[in-house]
Amino acid sequence: MNYNDVFDNSLNEFKRNIRVFIIDDSLFTCGRLIDLLSSVEGVKVAGISRNSNEAQVMIDEIKPEVVILEAVLSRGSSADLLLNIKQDMPATTTVVFTDYYYPENVEECENNGADYVFNKLTDFDSLIDLILKISVGDIYTTRYFNEQKDRIEAEINI
């Protein structure tokens, strides 16, 4: 399936080029993401790393619009990497794509700066759909929705 078929040709003028950086221990996951992302017009996989230290150096150099990373890496800390990315490049969309999709892990990832957290076992299509939405500028982060929810709840309690 070519994911560009989802969009009407009239939206092509809104598409922008985005660079995606992938951090994952799994060569299978990296390969699958590259295959899927390469089918999205305007999306370029700008780099891949299997550990957080190497990834940090490459991300600082490349400055991608989107970073996709595994929550648990065998070499290095995803939590520290997330915090560093959000501190150094707050506009970068961070997506945790993990096998460890448990409520406490999702919460920790979000607390460390993840804009989105997806389950590798069930959410490949959701991840690609997100990248499509980013590529046409039709995106809001989880943090945005949480801030709006908090604002509305605060107004109701007044």
Backbone hydrogen bonds, N-H to C=O, Kabsch-Sander energy under -0.5 kcal/mol:
donor,donor_aa,acceptor,acceptor_aa,energy
3,Y,1,M,-0.7
4,N,39,S,-0.6
5,D,2,N,-1.8
6,V,3,Y,-1.2
7,F,4,N,-1.3
11,L,8,D,-2.2
12,N,9,N,-1.6
14,F,11,L,-2.0
15,K,11,L,-0.7
15,K,12,N,-1.0
16,R,135,S,-2.7
18,I,42,G,-2.9
20,V,44,K,-2.8
21,F,66,V,-2.3
22,I,47,G,-2.4
23,I,68,I,-2.8
24,D,49,S,-2.0
27,L,25,D,-0.6
30,C,26,S,-2.3
31,G,27,L,-2.7
32,R,28,F,-2.7
33,L,29,T,-2.7
34,I,30,C,-2.6
35,D,31,G,-2.4
36,L,32,R,-2.5
37,L,33,L,-3.3
38,S,34,I,-2.2
39,S,36,L,-1.1
40,V,37,L,-1.7
41,E,39,S,-0.7
43,V,40,V,-1.8
44,K,18,I,-2.5
46,A,20,V,-2.3
46,A,44,K,-1.0
47,G,20,V,-1.0
49,S,22,I,-2.2
52,S,75,R,-1.6
55,A,51,N,-2.0
56,Q,52,S,-2.4
57,V,53,N,-1.5
58,M,54,E,-2.2
59,I,55,A,-3.2
60,D,56,Q,-2.3
61,E,57,V,-1.4
62,I,58,M,-3.0
63,K,59,I,-2.8
65,E,19,R,-1.2
66,V,19,R,-2.0
67,V,93,T,-2.7
68,I,21,F,-3.1
69,L,67,V,-0.5
69,L,95,V,-2.7
70,E,23,I,-1.8
73,L,71,A,-0.5
78,S,76,G,-0.6
81,L,77,S,-1.8
82,L,78,S,-2.8
83,L,79,A,-2.3
84,N,80,D,-2.5
85,I,81,L,-2.7
86,K,82,L,-2.5
87,Q,83,L,-1.8
88,D,84,N,-2.9
89,M,85,I,-3.3
92,T,89,M,-2.1
93,T,65,E,-2.8
94,T,92,T,-0.5
95,V,67,V,-3.2
96,V,116,Y,-2.8
97,F,69,L,-2.7
97,F,95,V,-0.6
98,T,96,V,-0.5
98,T,118,F,-2.5
101,Y,99,D,-1.1
102,Y,100,Y,-1.5
105,N,102,Y,-0.6
106,V,102,Y,-2.9
107,E,103,P,-2.4
108,E,104,E,-1.9
109,C,105,N,-2.6
110,E,106,V,-2.5
111,N,107,E,-2.5
112,N,108,E,-1.6
113,G,110,E,-1.2
114,A,109,C,-2.6
115,D,94,T,-1.8
116,Y,94,T,-1.7
118,F,96,V,-3.3
120,K,98,T,-2.7
120,K,118,F,-0.5
122,T,119,N,-0.8
123,D,119,N,-2.8
127,L,123,D,-2.4
128,I,124,F,-2.3
129,D,125,D,-2.5
130,L,126,S,-2.2
131,I,127,L,-2.2
132,L,128,I,-2.4
133,K,129,D,-2.3
134,I,130,L,-2.5
135,S,131,I,-2.4
136,V,132,L,-1.1
137,G,134,I,-1.5
138,D,133,K,-2.5
139,I,137,G,-0.9
142,T,115,D,-0.9
145,F,141,T,-1.9
146,N,142,T,-2.5
147,E,143,R,-2.5
148,Q,144,Y,-2.3
149,K,145,F,-2.6
150,D,146,N,-2.6
151,R,147,E,-2.4
152,I,148,Q,-2.6
153,E,149,K,-2.7
154,A,150,D,-2.3
155,E,151,R,-2.1
156,I,152,I,-2.2
157,N,153,E,-1.7
158,I,155,E,-0.8
